Amino acid sequence: MLAMSRNDLLLFLGFTIVVLAMPIWLQPFGAAYPDLLQRFMIFGIFAVGFNILFGLTGYLSFGHAAFFGVGSYAAVWSFKLLSLDAIPAMVFAIVISGVFALIIGYLSLRRSGIYFSILTLAFAQMSYSLAYSVLTPITNGETGLQLTLNDPRYVDRMFGEALPGQPVPTLLGQSLGGFAGFYFCAIFLILGFFIAQRVTNSPFGMMLKGIKSNQTRMNYTGFNTRPYTLAAFVISGMYAGLAGALLAVTDPLAGAERMQWTASGEVVLMTILGGAGTLVGPVIGAWLIKYFENIFSAINDNILRGFWGFLPDGVDSVFVTVSSKFVGEGWFLTLGLVFVLIVCFLPGGIMEGVRRIAHLFNRPDNSARTPGKPAPHPQPAE
């Protein structure tokens, strides 16, 4: 497939099968309903795009929620002005978020390290403030931008009458609700994963990895690294805009809260939790965090009483009281503990744990070594 290596092809095919079969294998975990599956896909795209910047170049951005929000606003405006079809909205959102990322990246990449991170955070907060209170004719402020029956939708009206009822996004006239919306988002996640895979293994990706390893050395050898980092920033921003547009497709509402700094921090957690610099890790991190958010946050005291009901009277109340602090509204505490454990014991994220387990099973057999031949010594990393 486009000159892919055997390992890359197997990884892509395995990832595709896992994604498309999620409604089946997630049923035992209570996570096979369409709304959550759609969010798995959307935030998986968000994390894959963020990993192109952070995982490959080492530039940590705290402002990617701005591009996520811009993508949502652009998609909703496409639904309001042009057509309810999702494809023009996706294209419009990707282009607008890419241009916005180009401007922000051009200014922010004048600095590196913590100063770059602070600049991106400042631009994101400025964008949030503009959307919330300044550009209210465009964003509708704190209420959010919504679809109404009075929207012009010029393209739809040129080719036919508007459909009756509340306007909802469609694909070639077909509704994108339920599992249709999930598979629509899944196609974009698989496509985004494929592009990220090709970028990572391309000469451009090798250049980005070199920047992460030692940007100063690359500058001294004559390479101008800034166009590469800017390109990675723009690609990453376009991924965020695509994710924001898909969220607007599944939930046709664009609000300023999607641009808050907490949303930027969330995608950072997703990437680090799964494994920055890996292909599958950020997606796993996104799925895990969204699972905690939607499943653990729904657990209440009644569910806990049923779970601890086998314990003696009095003891069960203690366990319910203690465990209730980690679920429901306190699910962030559980997520924080998981994140601390991962960072302390698996700095490379979940994928590092997977590699360690695989190494245990692939350890060479010492008995099969030729007598008198010294054991190979591991080479230090570059």
VMD Tcl script that draws the C-alpha trace (Angstrom):
set ca {
  {0.00 0.00 0.00}
  {1.91 3.02 -1.37}
  {5.25 1.29 -0.73}
  {4.58 0.62 2.95}
  {6.81 -1.76 4.83}
  {5.36 -5.02 6.09}
  {5.32 -3.86 9.71}
  {3.67 -0.55 8.83}
  {1.05 -2.33 6.74}
  {0.26 -4.78 9.54}
  {0.02 -1.91 12.05}
  {-2.34 0.03 9.79}
  {-4.55 -2.97 9.05}
  {-4.64 -3.96 12.73}
  {-5.55 -0.41 13.74}
  {-8.30 -0.30 11.10}
  {-9.81 -3.58 12.28}
  {-9.74 -2.49 15.93}
  {-11.44 0.82 15.13}
  {-14.18 -0.61 12.91}
  {-14.93 -3.42 15.39}
  {-15.23 -1.11 18.41}
  {-19.05 -1.46 18.66}
  {-18.45 -5.19 19.21}
  {-15.47 -5.45 21.53}
  {-16.46 -2.46 23.68}
  {-19.85 -3.93 24.63}
  {-18.52 -5.77 27.73}
  {-17.10 -2.43 28.96}
  {-20.40 -0.59 28.58}
  {-18.89 1.82 26.06}
  {-20.48 0.68 22.79}
  {-23.09 3.40 22.46}
  {-22.77 5.78 19.46}
  {-22.20 9.08 21.26}
  {-19.17 7.79 23.19}
  {-17.81 5.95 20.16}
  {-17.98 9.17 18.15}
  {-16.02 10.98 20.84}
  {-13.42 8.21 20.83}
  {-12.89 8.85 17.14}
  {-12.92 12.66 17.38}
  {-10.48 12.98 20.25}
  {-8.33 10.24 18.74}
  {-7.89 12.50 15.69}
  {-7.15 15.43 17.99}
  {-4.44 13.45 19.81}
  {-2.89 12.04 16.62}
  {-2.53 15.55 15.22}
  {-1.10 16.94 18.45}
  {1.44 14.11 18.50}
  {2.80 15.23 15.11}
  {3.91 18.45 16.78}
  {4.76 17.36 20.32}
  {5.76 13.75 19.74}
  {7.96 14.38 16.70}
  {9.42 17.84 17.30}
  {9.22 18.09 21.10}
  {7.41 21.44 20.93}
  {4.77 21.43 23.67}
  {1.74 23.53 22.75}
  {-0.87 24.55 25.31}
  {-3.03 26.27 22.72}
  {-4.39 23.56 20.44}
  {-7.89 24.01 21.80}
  {-7.99 27.26 19.80}
  {-7.76 25.33 16.53}
  {-10.27 22.80 17.83}
  {-12.74 25.60 18.54}
  {-12.07 27.37 15.25}
  {-12.84 24.13 13.41}
  {-16.17 23.84 15.23}
  {-17.14 27.44 14.47}
  {-16.12 27.10 10.82}
  {-18.16 23.91 10.41}
  {-21.28 25.39 12.00}
  {-21.02 28.51 9.83}
  {-20.75 26.23 6.80}
  {-23.96 24.51 7.90}
  {-25.66 27.88 8.38}
  {-24.51 29.62 5.19}
  {-23.80 26.91 2.62}
  {-25.21 23.45 3.16}
  {-26.05 20.89 5.82}
  {-23.79 18.42 4.02}
  {-20.81 17.50 6.17}
  {-18.12 17.37 3.46}
  {-18.04 21.12 2.64}
  {-18.03 21.84 6.37}
  {-15.03 19.57 6.89}
  {-13.07 21.18 4.07}
  {-13.98 24.67 5.27}
  {-12.94 23.87 8.85}
  {-9.60 22.33 7.84}
  {-8.69 25.31 5.66}
  {-9.69 27.95 8.22}
  {-7.94 26.18 11.11}
  {-4.84 25.68 8.93}
  {-4.65 29.40 8.13}
  {-5.19 30.25 11.79}
  {-2.46 27.77 12.81}
  {-0.11 29.30 10.23}
  {-0.51 32.74 11.82}
  {-0.20 31.53 15.41}
  {2.69 29.20 14.56}
  {4.61 31.89 12.68}
  {4.51 34.10 15.78}
  {4.95 31.43 18.46}
  {7.82 29.56 16.81}
  {10.06 32.58 17.20}
  {10.67 31.09 20.63}
  {11.22 27.55 21.84}
  {10.91 25.58 25.05}
  {8.75 26.95 27.83}
  {8.46 30.32 26.09}
  {6.84 28.68 23.08}
  {4.39 26.88 25.39}
  {3.49 30.11 27.17}
  {2.95 31.90 23.86}
  {0.57 29.22 22.58}
  {-1.32 29.29 25.88}
  {-1.62 33.09 25.64}
  {-2.94 32.93 22.07}
  {-5.45 30.24 23.08}
  {-6.75 32.33 25.98}
  {-6.98 35.36 23.71}
  {-8.99 33.28 21.24}
  {-11.27 32.08 24.02}
  {-11.87 35.64 25.23}
  {-12.57 36.85 21.71}
  {-15.07 34.05 21.13}
  {-16.72 34.49 24.52}
  {-17.19 38.25 24.76}
  {-15.75 40.22 21.82}
  {-16.74 38.50 18.56}
  {-20.27 37.73 19.72}
  {-21.85 38.54 16.30}
  {-19.76 35.67 14.90}
  {-19.64 33.27 17.85}
  {-22.88 34.13 19.68}
  {-20.90 34.49 22.89}
  {-21.58 32.25 25.87}
  {-24.77 30.85 24.29}
  {-22.84 29.26 21.47}
  {-23.43 29.09 17.74}
  {-26.40 26.89 16.79}
  {-28.38 25.91 13.72}
  {-31.81 27.50 13.25}
  {-34.66 27.17 10.80}
  {-33.98 30.70 9.51}
  {-30.40 30.01 8.37}
  {-29.98 30.90 4.66}
  {-28.10 27.74 3.51}
  {-27.73 29.12 0.00}
  {-26.36 25.94 -1.63}
  {-29.18 23.78 -0.26}
  {-31.81 26.25 -1.43}
  {-30.27 26.43 -4.91}
  {-30.75 22.68 -5.42}
  {-33.99 22.14 -3.57}
  {-36.23 23.05 -0.69}
  {-34.94 22.82 2.86}
  {-35.90 19.67 4.71}
  {-38.65 20.09 7.31}
  {-37.89 19.94 11.01}
  {-34.83 20.89 13.01}
  {-31.77 21.16 10.72}
  {-29.15 18.46 11.31}
  {-25.91 17.71 9.42}
  {-26.12 15.05 6.71}
  {-23.90 13.22 4.24}
  {-25.35 13.32 0.74}
  {-28.80 13.64 2.28}
  {-28.34 10.78 4.74}
  {-28.48 11.38 8.47}
  {-25.27 11.03 10.47}
  {-26.91 10.08 13.73}
  {-26.18 6.91 15.68}
  {-23.68 4.40 14.33}
  {-23.63 6.12 10.93}
  {-21.99 9.09 12.65}
  {-19.51 6.76 14.34}
  {-18.39 5.14 11.08}
  {-18.20 8.57 9.43}
  {-15.82 9.73 12.17}
  {-13.98 6.38 12.09}
  {-13.12 6.87 8.41}
  {-11.46 10.18 9.23}
  {-9.56 8.67 12.17}
  {-8.24 5.85 9.98}
  {-7.30 8.33 7.25}
  {-5.66 10.63 9.79}
  {-3.73 7.72 11.27}
  {-2.53 6.69 7.80}
  {-1.32 10.23 7.04}
  {0.43 10.47 10.42}
  {2.08 7.12 9.76}
  {3.37 8.27 6.39}
  {4.57 11.58 7.85}
  {6.41 9.83 10.69}
  {8.30 7.48 8.38}
  {9.02 10.06 5.67}
  {12.20 12.16 5.28}
  {10.13 15.07 6.60}
  {9.32 13.01 9.70}
  {12.99 12.12 10.12}
  {13.79 15.82 10.03}
  {11.22 16.49 12.75}
  {12.73 13.75 14.91}
  {16.14 15.31 14.39}
  {14.78 18.64 15.60}
  {13.50 16.95 18.74}
  {16.81 15.20 19.31}
  {19.05 18.26 18.90}
  {17.76 21.31 17.06}
  {20.92 23.34 17.75}
  {23.12 20.71 16.08}
  {20.87 20.70 13.02}
  {21.08 24.49 12.77}
  {24.87 24.31 12.95}
  {24.96 21.78 10.10}
  {23.16 24.28 7.86}
  {19.54 23.15 8.10}
  {16.90 25.83 8.52}
  {14.60 24.03 10.96}
  {11.95 26.71 11.28}
  {9.99 25.82 8.08}
  {9.81 22.21 9.29}
  {8.51 23.12 12.73}
  {6.02 25.56 11.19}
  {4.79 22.88 8.80}
  {4.36 20.44 11.70}
  {2.49 23.11 13.65}
  {0.12 23.80 10.75}
  {-0.53 20.10 10.09}
  {-1.22 19.58 13.78}
  {-3.59 22.56 13.81}
  {-5.46 21.20 10.79}
  {-5.95 17.89 12.60}
  {-7.39 19.83 15.55}
  {-9.70 21.74 13.22}
  {-10.85 18.47 11.65}
  {-11.64 17.08 15.10}
  {-13.56 20.23 16.00}
  {-15.54 20.01 12.76}
  {-16.45 16.38 13.44}
  {-17.66 17.34 16.90}
  {-19.86 19.97 15.25}
  {-21.18 17.32 12.85}
  {-22.18 14.98 15.66}
  {-23.30 17.83 17.95}
  {-24.12 20.92 15.81}
  {-23.16 23.49 18.41}
  {-19.99 25.58 18.66}
  {-19.23 27.20 21.99}
  {-16.30 29.11 23.44}
  {-15.78 26.42 26.09}
  {-14.20 24.24 23.41}
  {-11.33 26.75 23.27}
  {-10.55 26.82 27.00}
  {-7.05 25.99 28.23}
  {-8.42 22.87 29.93}
  {-9.18 21.39 26.50}
  {-5.56 22.03 25.48}
  {-4.35 20.39 28.68}
  {-6.59 17.41 28.03}
  {-4.97 16.59 24.69}
  {-1.54 16.91 26.32}
  {-2.62 14.34 28.93}
  {-3.95 12.05 26.20}
  {-0.66 12.10 24.32}
  {1.61 11.63 27.34}
  {-0.64 8.96 28.86}
  {-0.59 6.86 25.70}
  {2.99 7.57 24.71}
  {4.28 10.69 22.97}
  {6.11 10.01 19.73}
  {4.28 6.75 19.06}
  {1.53 6.27 16.52}
  {-1.02 4.29 18.52}
  {-0.26 5.67 21.99}
  {-2.05 9.04 21.71}
  {-5.18 7.32 20.40}
  {-5.18 4.90 23.34}
  {-4.70 7.81 25.72}
  {-7.64 9.65 24.17}
  {-9.87 6.58 24.43}
  {-8.88 5.97 28.03}
  {-9.54 9.53 29.17}
  {-12.89 9.70 27.39}
  {-13.84 6.36 28.91}
  {-13.06 7.67 32.39}
  {-15.00 10.85 31.65}
  {-18.15 9.15 30.41}
  {-18.21 5.89 32.40}
  {-16.56 6.66 35.74}
  {-18.31 10.02 35.99}
  {-21.69 8.25 35.71}
  {-21.08 5.98 38.73}
  {-23.08 7.13 41.76}
  {-23.59 5.96 45.35}
  {-26.41 3.56 44.40}
  {-24.14 1.74 41.96}
  {-21.38 1.61 44.56}
  {-23.74 0.21 47.19}
  {-24.67 -2.59 44.82}
  {-21.00 -3.23 44.04}
  {-19.93 -3.40 47.71}
  {-23.13 -5.12 48.84}
  {-21.33 -8.40 49.60}
  {-19.49 -6.76 52.51}
  {-20.88 -6.77 56.09}
  {-23.12 -3.91 57.20}
  {-21.09 -0.88 58.19}
  {-18.03 -1.99 56.27}
  {-19.79 -1.52 52.96}
  {-20.68 2.06 53.93}
  {-17.02 2.84 54.55}
  {-16.02 1.44 51.14}
  {-18.85 3.33 49.44}
  {-17.79 6.59 51.09}
  {-14.13 6.17 50.16}
  {-14.68 4.94 46.59}
  {-17.26 7.67 45.89}
  {-14.43 10.21 46.02}
  {-12.88 8.59 42.94}
  {-15.99 8.36 40.73}
  {-18.84 10.62 39.76}
  {-17.73 14.22 40.07}
  {-14.42 12.98 41.49}
  {-13.40 10.99 38.42}
  {-10.61 13.53 37.81}
  {-8.96 12.21 40.99}
  {-8.86 8.71 39.49}
  {-7.48 10.09 36.23}
  {-4.85 12.06 38.15}
  {-3.72 8.98 40.07}
  {-3.47 6.96 36.85}
  {-1.47 9.75 35.22}
  {0.93 9.98 38.19}
  {1.51 6.22 38.14}
  {2.13 6.23 34.40}
  {4.59 9.12 34.57}
  {6.47 7.63 37.54}
  {6.72 4.02 36.39}
  {6.19 4.28 32.61}
  {7.62 7.62 31.44}
  {7.04 6.55 27.85}
  {3.34 6.06 28.48}
  {1.21 2.99 28.01}
  {3.11 2.03 24.88}
  {6.30 1.74 26.92}
  {4.54 -0.83 29.10}
  {3.50 -2.70 25.97}
  {7.09 -2.71 24.73}
  {8.36 -3.98 28.09}
  {5.87 -6.85 28.05}
  {6.78 -7.69 24.45}
  {10.48 -7.66 25.39}
  {9.86 -10.24 28.11}
  {8.40 -12.65 25.58}
  {11.00 -11.87 22.91}
  {14.03 -12.19 25.19}
  {16.73 -14.29 23.46}
  {17.40 -17.77 24.82}
  {20.80 -17.80 26.56}
  {21.08 -21.57 26.21}
  {21.00 -21.30 22.42}
  {24.05 -19.04 22.33}
  {27.26 -20.50 20.90}
  {29.67 -21.57 23.70}
  {32.51 -19.13 24.18}
  {30.77 -16.35 22.24}
  {30.29 -13.23 24.39}
  {26.79 -11.90 24.93}
  {25.93 -8.83 22.88}
  {25.96 -5.57 24.80}
  {23.21 -3.02 24.28}
  {24.36 0.09 22.46}
  {23.72 3.48 24.07}
  {21.01 5.62 22.54}
  {22.07 8.51 20.36}
}
mol new
graphics top color blue
foreach p $ca { graphics top sphere $p radius 0.5 }
foreach p [lrange $ca 0 end-1] q [lrange $ca 1 end] { graphics top cylinder $p $q radius 0.2 }
display resetview
